[in-house]
């Protein structure tokens, strides 16, 4: 049992380590927060929730794998190597493709189904909700831009 508990502990350590050093991952977590917030306000169906959860998890998974690939490449060599550049570019491209698909899915789920209108209607019914929403936006910008340490500080 201790081995399984340690496995979870190490997995969470890996996630938190990546969050500290990867601003793109922090951005994806912030985006997920707002997607889930507006989905809750938009009264998503269970199948729409399932699609959102899977999509968000896939994007975060891809970003974590990309980070791991970059770490392995950096372990191999810190000097410029055209093959390492290609590996890193392809890995980043995979995240980009998945992220673009996630955005397309979100457009469909929020705009075509009018869930975003429902969410904003609820917000407009109680305008005081814009205050914590605005504060969370400022905190999100700070979290993405300034939280953690750069790779150079590691």
Secondary structure, DSSP 8 states (H G I E B T S, - for coil): -HHHHHHHHHHHHHHHHHHHH-HHHHHHHHHHHHHHHHHHHTT--HHHHHHHHHHHHHHHHHHHHHHHHHHHHHHH-SS--HHHHHHHHHHHHHHHHHHHHHHHHHHIIIIIT-HHHHHHHHHHHTTTHHHHHHHHHHHHHHHHHHSS--GGG-
